[in-house]
Amino acid sequence: MSWKLVKIGDVCKTGAGGTPLKSKKEFYDGGTIPWLLSGEVSQGEIFSSRKFITEKGLQNSSAKIFPTNTVLVAMYGATAGQVGILRFEASTNQAVCGIYPNDKLLPKFIYYSMLSKQKELIGKAAGNAQPNISQIKVKNTEIPLIDLEEQKRIVAILDEAFAGIDTAIANTEKNLANARELFESYLSAVFTVQGKSWKSKKFSECLRLKSGDGLTSKQMIPGEFSVFGGNGIAGNHNEFNLSGDNVVIGRVGALCGNVRNITENIWLTDNAFKVTQTEQCMDNKFLTYLLNFKNLRKYARQSAQPVISNSSLKDIELNFPESEAEQKSINKKFDELHVEVEQLKSIYQQKLNSLKELKQSLLQKAFSGELTAEADKLMDEAVA
């Protein structure tokens, strides 16, 4: 089916928002005018704003009031290309382009049209770390201009199909969260309900931490050995400084406290610790599970760079069975459950990806004139 394509700027009024001077308190304090940031555009239908400006702020900036049903497009930063539809009057900052409603195009039809163009818009975005879409690019985006009844038909089908997909996504995300919690729950059950043969020691009584050796990214020479830093693998190097079966802990950084059982040759940097047992009372794999359960990250000294140390961990109570055979039996159960949980997570993640791709597929069909299926058929496909 061939539809007439028109540029947004030829049939709709557009405009960008603005930001009142941050140094002027009177532009913000006690403000009652909703003021949206680009990150809020991704909500889809937008019913509220986290920030507000005053009438003075509005009058002394390029911010403007967009009417209800304005379609918003985020133009800058990580959310560039996101599309939303305004369900109340609000202003925005300059990182948002507003497409005003009119009598030729239904607001929801414009919204779905722009959603179908998301990849195209993001592809046109200038910049790498912080991509930007200009208002000109939004105005030059082509969408179908068809009669209002056909617009209503397409919107009704997409509304119903997207509602079904969103329900399926919510259920799948819940299942994914449950799968993640399943393993944590089992760890908790084992480590909090201890057997008679278990004993307790403080961290400082049985474990010592020793940092690795400094190695900057510039000093790394590409090679076969993984380099472990505070947040995990930081690169590769042609030498190793740690071999055998070891437990290592991230010492500094956003993920400090992460614990890994490493059984290969690696380079351990000074941003991570090797764990040494003062007397061999725990199997290394068991110790890894136990320390991860203890969530060492919460013992970090909070600063610009969170850090853990021997002193911050010294009083943690460690409970474990005396029998190495019992420890290995527990390891086996943990390993088996971990595999099952990872398989479940993979299945649910694949379903989430498929559901999101289905939305794009429906949009492509809708705006190429191929959306002829009944809504209930699309619903069945959405939740299958």
C-alpha positions as CSV (number, residue, x, y, z in Angstrom):
1,M,0.0,0.0,0.0
2,S,1.4,3.4,-1.0
3,W,0.8,6.3,1.4
4,K,1.7,9.9,0.9
5,L,4.7,10.8,3.1
6,V,5.1,14.3,4.5
7,K,7.8,15.9,6.6
8,I,6.8,16.6,10.2
9,G,7.8,20.3,9.8
10,D,5.5,20.7,6.8
11,V,2.3,19.6,8.6
12,C,3.1,20.3,12.3
13,K,4.4,23.1,14.4
14,T,7.5,22.2,16.4
15,G,9.5,23.8,19.1
16,A,12.2,23.2,21.7
17,G,12.2,24.0,25.3
18,G,14.7,25.9,27.4
19,T,16.4,26.2,30.8
20,P,16.0,29.2,33.1
21,L,19.3,30.4,34.6
22,K,20.2,28.0,37.4
23,S,21.8,30.9,39.4
24,K,18.4,32.6,39.8
25,K,16.5,31.0,42.7
26,E,13.4,33.0,41.8
27,F,13.2,31.0,38.6
28,Y,12.8,27.7,40.5
29,D,11.9,28.1,44.1
30,G,8.2,27.6,44.7
31,G,7.6,27.0,41.0
32,T,4.3,25.5,39.9
33,I,5.0,25.1,36.1
34,P,5.9,21.5,35.3
35,W,9.4,21.4,33.7
36,L,10.4,18.1,32.0
37,L,13.9,16.9,31.3
38,S,14.8,14.7,28.4
39,G,15.2,11.6,30.6
40,E,11.5,11.8,31.4
41,V,10.4,11.5,27.8
42,S,11.0,7.7,27.7
43,Q,7.9,7.2,30.0
44,G,5.7,6.9,26.8
45,E,2.6,8.6,28.1
46,I,3.7,11.4,30.4
47,F,1.4,12.4,33.3
48,S,3.7,14.2,35.7
49,S,7.0,16.0,36.1
50,R,9.7,15.8,38.8
51,K,10.8,19.5,38.4
52,F,9.0,22.8,38.3
53,I,9.8,26.4,37.3
54,T,8.2,29.8,38.2
55,E,6.4,32.2,35.9
56,K,9.5,34.4,36.0
57,G,11.6,31.5,34.9
58,L,9.3,30.8,32.0
59,Q,9.3,34.5,30.9
60,N,13.0,34.9,31.2
61,S,14.1,31.8,29.2
62,S,13.3,30.0,26.0
63,A,11.2,27.5,27.9
64,K,7.6,27.4,26.7
65,I,4.3,25.7,27.7
66,F,3.5,22.7,25.4
67,P,-0.2,21.8,25.3
68,T,-1.7,18.5,26.2
69,N,-1.1,15.8,23.6
70,T,2.1,17.3,22.3
71,V,4.5,14.6,21.1
72,L,8.0,15.0,22.7
73,V,11.3,13.8,21.2
74,A,14.5,13.7,23.3
75,M,17.3,15.2,21.3
76,Y,20.4,15.0,23.5
77,G,22.4,12.5,25.5
78,A,21.7,9.0,26.5
79,T,18.0,9.2,25.9
80,A,18.3,10.8,22.4
81,G,15.5,9.4,20.1
82,Q,13.1,8.5,22.9
83,V,9.5,9.5,22.2
84,G,6.7,10.4,24.6
85,I,3.3,12.0,24.5
86,L,2.4,14.7,26.9
87,R,-0.9,14.2,28.8
88,F,-0.9,17.5,30.6
89,E,0.4,21.0,29.9
90,A,4.1,21.3,30.7
91,S,7.4,23.0,29.7
92,T,10.6,21.2,28.9
93,N,14.4,21.9,28.8
94,Q,16.1,22.6,25.5
95,A,17.0,18.9,25.0
96,V,13.4,18.1,24.1
97,C,11.6,18.9,20.8
98,G,7.8,19.2,20.9
99,I,5.5,18.3,18.0
100,Y,2.3,20.2,18.5
101,P,-1.1,18.5,17.9
102,N,-3.3,19.7,15.0
103,D,-6.4,18.7,13.1
104,K,-4.6,16.7,10.4
105,L,-2.8,14.1,12.5
106,L,-3.9,12.4,15.7
107,P,-1.4,12.9,18.5
108,K,-1.2,9.1,19.1
109,F,-0.6,8.5,15.4
110,I,2.3,11.0,15.5
111,Y,3.6,9.3,18.6
112,Y,3.5,5.8,17.0
113,S,5.0,7.2,13.7
114,M,7.9,8.7,15.6
115,L,8.4,5.5,17.6
116,S,8.7,3.7,14.2
117,K,11.4,6.2,13.3
118,Q,13.5,5.8,16.5
119,K,16.3,3.8,15.0
120,E,16.5,6.2,12.0
121,L,16.6,9.2,14.3
122,I,19.3,7.6,16.6
123,G,21.3,6.7,13.5
124,K,21.3,10.3,12.5
125,A,22.4,11.5,15.9
126,A,25.7,13.3,15.9
127,G,28.3,12.5,18.5
128,N,29.4,9.2,20.2
129,A,29.3,9.3,24.0
130,Q,26.5,11.9,24.0
131,P,24.5,11.6,20.7
132,N,22.5,14.7,19.6
133,I,19.5,15.0,17.3
134,S,18.7,18.5,16.0
135,Q,15.2,19.9,15.8
136,I,15.8,20.1,12.0
137,K,16.2,16.4,11.8
138,V,12.9,15.9,13.7
139,K,11.2,18.4,11.3
140,N,12.6,16.5,8.3
141,T,11.4,13.1,9.5
142,E,8.8,11.8,7.1
143,I,5.5,10.2,8.3
144,P,2.4,9.0,6.4
145,L,-0.4,11.6,5.9
146,I,-3.6,9.5,5.7
147,D,-7.3,10.1,6.5
148,L,-8.3,10.4,10.2
149,E,-10.4,7.2,10.1
150,E,-7.4,5.1,9.0
151,Q,-5.3,6.8,11.6
152,K,-7.8,5.9,14.3
153,R,-7.9,2.2,13.0
154,I,-4.1,1.9,13.2
155,V,-3.9,3.6,16.6
156,A,-6.6,1.3,18.0
157,I,-4.8,-1.9,16.8
158,L,-1.4,-0.7,18.1
159,D,-2.9,0.4,21.4
160,E,-4.4,-3.0,22.0
161,A,-1.4,-4.9,20.8
162,F,1.1,-2.8,22.8
163,A,-1.0,-3.2,25.9
164,G,-0.8,-7.0,25.5
165,I,3.0,-6.8,24.9
166,D,3.5,-4.5,27.9
167,T,1.6,-7.0,30.1
168,A,3.8,-9.8,28.8
169,I,6.9,-7.7,29.4
170,A,5.9,-7.0,32.9
171,N,5.2,-10.7,33.6
172,T,8.5,-11.7,32.1
173,E,10.4,-9.1,34.0
174,K,8.8,-10.4,37.2
175,N,9.8,-13.9,36.3
176,L,13.4,-12.7,35.6
177,A,13.5,-11.0,39.0
178,N,12.2,-14.1,40.7
179,A,14.9,-16.2,38.9
180,R,17.6,-13.9,40.3
181,E,16.1,-14.0,43.8
182,L,15.9,-17.8,43.7
183,F,19.6,-18.3,43.9
184,E,20.0,-15.6,46.6
185,S,17.2,-17.2,48.6
186,Y,19.0,-20.6,48.5
187,L,22.3,-19.1,49.6
188,S,20.5,-17.4,52.5
189,A,18.8,-20.7,53.5
190,V,22.1,-22.5,53.6
191,F,24.2,-19.9,55.3
192,T,21.6,-18.8,58.0
193,V,20.3,-22.2,58.9
194,Q,23.5,-23.9,59.9
195,G,24.1,-27.6,60.8
196,K,25.5,-28.9,64.0
197,S,28.9,-29.5,62.5
198,W,29.3,-25.8,61.6
199,K,31.6,-23.4,63.4
200,S,32.0,-19.6,63.4
201,K,35.1,-17.4,63.0
202,K,35.6,-13.7,62.5
203,F,37.1,-12.7,59.1
204,S,40.3,-11.5,60.8
205,E,40.8,-14.9,62.5
206,C,41.0,-16.9,59.4
207,L,41.5,-14.7,56.4
208,R,44.1,-12.1,55.2
209,L,43.9,-9.8,52.2
210,K,46.9,-8.8,50.1
211,S,46.8,-6.4,47.1
212,G,48.2,-7.4,43.7
213,D,50.7,-5.4,41.7
214,G,50.1,-2.0,40.0
215,L,49.5,-2.2,36.2
216,T,48.0,0.7,34.3
217,S,46.2,0.3,31.0
218,K,49.2,1.9,29.3
219,Q,51.5,-0.7,30.8
220,M,49.5,-3.6,29.6
221,I,51.1,-5.6,26.8
222,P,48.4,-7.6,24.9
223,G,48.6,-11.2,25.8
224,E,46.8,-14.3,27.0
225,F,46.4,-13.5,30.7
226,S,43.4,-11.6,32.1
227,V,44.1,-8.6,34.2
228,F,41.8,-8.4,37.3
229,G,41.1,-5.0,38.9
230,G,38.6,-3.6,41.4
231,N,35.6,-4.1,39.1
232,G,36.6,-7.4,37.5
233,I,38.5,-8.0,34.2
234,A,40.2,-4.8,33.2
235,G,42.1,-6.1,30.1
236,N,44.8,-8.6,29.1
237,H,48.5,-8.8,29.6
238,N,51.5,-10.9,28.4
239,E,52.5,-11.8,32.0
240,F,50.8,-13.2,35.1
241,N,51.5,-12.7,38.8
242,L,49.0,-15.2,40.3
243,S,48.5,-18.8,39.5
244,G,46.6,-21.8,40.8
245,D,43.3,-21.9,42.7
246,N,42.6,-18.5,44.3
247,V,39.9,-16.3,45.7
248,V,40.1,-12.6,44.6
249,I,38.1,-9.6,45.8
250,G,37.7,-6.2,44.2
251,R,39.3,-3.7,46.5
252,V,38.3,-0.3,45.1
253,G,35.6,1.0,42.7
254,A,31.9,0.8,42.0
255,L,31.9,-3.0,42.2
256,C,34.4,-3.3,45.1
257,G,33.6,-6.3,47.2
258,N,32.9,-8.6,44.3
259,V,34.4,-12.1,44.9
260,R,35.6,-14.6,42.4
261,N,37.2,-18.0,42.5
262,I,39.9,-17.9,39.8
263,T,41.6,-21.1,38.7
264,E,43.7,-19.8,35.9
265,N,46.9,-17.7,35.6
266,I,46.1,-14.0,35.9
267,W,47.6,-10.6,36.6
268,L,46.1,-9.2,39.8
269,T,46.4,-5.4,40.1
270,D,46.7,-3.4,43.3
271,N,43.0,-2.6,42.9
272,A,42.1,-6.1,44.0
273,F,43.0,-8.5,46.8
274,K,44.1,-12.1,46.9
275,V,42.5,-13.9,49.9
276,T,44.9,-16.1,52.0
277,Q,43.6,-18.4,54.7
278,T,45.7,-18.4,57.9
279,E,44.7,-22.0,58.2
280,Q,43.0,-24.0,55.5
281,C,39.5,-24.3,56.9
282,M,37.5,-23.7,53.8
283,D,37.4,-24.9,50.2
284,N,38.0,-21.9,47.9
285,K,34.8,-22.3,45.9
286,F,32.8,-22.6,49.2
287,L,34.6,-19.5,50.5
288,T,33.7,-17.6,47.3
289,Y,30.0,-18.4,47.7
290,L,30.1,-17.5,51.4
291,L,31.8,-14.1,50.9
292,N,29.5,-13.2,48.0
293,F,26.5,-14.0,50.3
294,K,28.0,-11.6,52.9
295,N,27.8,-8.7,50.4
296,L,31.2,-7.2,51.1
297,R,30.3,-4.1,49.1
298,K,28.3,-2.8,52.1
299,Y,31.4,-2.7,54.2
300,A,33.2,-0.3,51.9
301,R,34.3,3.1,53.1
302,Q,32.2,5.5,51.1
303,S,34.1,8.2,49.3
304,A,34.6,9.3,45.7
305,Q,36.0,5.7,45.2
306,P,34.5,3.1,47.6
307,V,37.2,1.0,49.2
308,I,37.3,-2.1,51.3
309,S,40.2,-3.3,53.5
310,N,41.3,-5.8,56.1
311,S,40.1,-3.5,58.8
312,S,36.7,-2.8,57.3
313,L,36.0,-6.6,57.0
314,K,37.8,-7.9,60.2
315,D,34.6,-8.3,62.3
316,I,32.4,-10.1,59.8
317,E,31.2,-13.5,61.2
318,L,31.9,-16.4,58.9
319,N,30.0,-19.6,59.5
320,F,31.0,-22.8,57.7
321,P,30.9,-26.6,58.1
322,E,34.1,-28.1,59.5
323,S,33.9,-31.0,57.0
324,E,35.5,-30.3,53.6
325,A,33.2,-33.0,52.2
326,E,30.2,-31.1,53.4
327,Q,31.5,-27.9,51.9
328,K,32.0,-29.6,48.6
329,S,28.5,-31.1,48.7
330,I,27.1,-27.6,49.3
331,N,29.2,-26.4,46.4
332,K,27.7,-29.0,44.1
333,K,24.2,-27.9,45.0
334,F,25.0,-24.3,44.5
335,D,26.7,-25.0,41.1
336,E,23.7,-27.0,39.9
337,L,21.2,-24.3,41.0
338,H,23.4,-21.6,39.5
339,V,23.3,-23.3,36.1
340,E,19.5,-23.7,36.3
341,V,19.0,-20.1,37.3
342,E,21.3,-18.8,34.5
343,Q,19.3,-20.9,32.0
344,L,16.0,-19.4,33.3
345,K,17.5,-15.9,33.1
346,S,18.6,-16.5,29.5
347,I,15.1,-17.8,28.5
348,Y,13.4,-14.8,30.1
349,Q,15.9,-12.3,28.7
350,Q,15.4,-13.7,25.2
351,K,11.6,-13.4,25.6
352,L,12.0,-9.8,26.7
353,N,14.1,-9.1,23.6
354,S,11.6,-10.8,21.4
355,L,8.7,-8.8,22.9
356,K,10.5,-5.5,22.3
357,E,11.4,-6.6,18.8
358,L,7.7,-7.4,18.2
359,K,6.8,-3.8,19.0
360,Q,9.2,-2.6,16.3
361,S,7.9,-5.2,13.9
362,L,4.3,-4.0,14.4
363,L,5.3,-0.4,14.0
364,Q,7.1,-1.1,10.7
365,K,4.0,-2.9,9.4
366,A,1.7,-0.2,10.6
367,F,3.6,2.6,8.8
368,S,4.2,0.7,5.6
369,G,0.5,0.0,5.1
370,E,0.8,-3.7,6.0
371,L,-1.2,-3.7,9.3
372,T,-4.3,-5.6,8.2
373,A,-4.5,-8.3,10.9
374,E,-7.1,-8.1,13.5
375,A,-6.1,-6.8,17.0
376,D,-6.9,-10.1,18.7
377,K,-4.5,-11.9,16.4
378,L,-1.8,-9.5,17.2
379,M,-2.6,-9.9,20.9
380,D,-2.1,-13.7,20.6
381,E,1.2,-13.1,18.9
382,A,2.2,-10.6,21.6
383,V,1.7,-12.8,24.6
384,A,2.6,-16.2,23.0
